[in-house]
């Protein structure tokens, strides 16, 4: 896993964690609609860096989960300042 991610990728990981916590496995098309077409590059980058688990769906890529280390990083950052 490559822990070097950009601020934009980090914000996107937190958005994905929110969606997944709510029980949503977002499709690429839904993410593009919400966040714009540049999100495709971030999806590919996070997949390559080992942050997200994806599955190919009829409508494109579906984010099925964050990896274990990604969840740990998200949880530890959410606890900052509490």
C-alpha positions in Angstrom: 0.0 0.0 0.0 1.3 3.4 -0.9 0.5 5.8 1.9 1.5 8.9 -0.1 -1.8 10.4 -1.3 -2.7 13.9 -2.2 -5.0 16.1 -0.2 -7.7 15.7 -2.9 -7.3 11.9 -2.7 -7.5 12.0 1.1 -10.7 14.1 1.0 -12.1 11.6 -1.6 -11.2 8.6 0.7 -13.2 10.3 3.5 -16.2 10.8 1.2 -16.0 7.1 0.2 -15.8 6.1 3.8 -19.0 8.1 4.5 -20.8 6.5 1.7 -19.7 3.0 2.7 -20.6 3.6 6.3 -24.1 4.5 5.1 -24.3 1.2 3.3 -23.7 2.6 -0.2 -21.3 1.0 -2.7 -20.9 3.9 -5.1 -20.7 3.5 -8.8 -18.1 5.4 -10.8 -21.0 7.2 -12.7 -22.6 8.3 -9.4 -19.2 9.7 -8.2 -18.6 11.5 -11.4 -22.1 13.0 -11.2 -21.5 14.2 -7.6 -17.8 15.1 -7.8 -17.0 15.7 -11.5 -15.2 13.8 -14.2 -11.7 14.3 -12.7 -12.7 11.8 -10.0 -12.0 9.0 -12.4 -8.3 9.7 -12.2 -8.5 9.6 -8.4 -10.4 6.3 -8.4 -7.7 4.7 -10.6 -4.9 6.2 -8.4 -6.4 5.0 -5.1 -7.0 1.6 -6.6 -3.4 1.4 -7.8 -2.1 2.6 -4.4 -4.1 0.0 -2.5 -6.7 2.2 -0.8 -9.9 1.0 -2.4 -11.4 -2.3 -3.5 -13.4 -2.2 -6.7 -15.5 -4.4 -8.8 -16.5 -3.9 -12.4 -20.2 -3.3 -12.8 -22.5 -2.8 -15.8 -22.2 1.0 -15.3 -18.4 1.0 -14.8 -16.4 0.6 -11.6 -18.0 0.1 -8.2 -16.2 0.9 -5.0 -17.1 -2.1 -2.8 -14.9 -1.2 0.2 -11.8 0.5 1.5 -8.8 -1.8 2.3 -8.1 -2.6 5.9 -5.2 -0.2 6.2 -7.3 2.5 4.6 -10.1 2.1 7.1 -7.5 2.2 9.9 -6.1 5.5 8.5 -9.6 7.0 8.2 -10.6 5.9 11.7 -7.5 7.3 13.2 -7.9 10.7 11.5 -11.6 10.9 12.5 -10.5 10.5 16.1 -8.1 13.5 16.0 -9.3 16.3 18.2 -12.0 14.2 20.0 
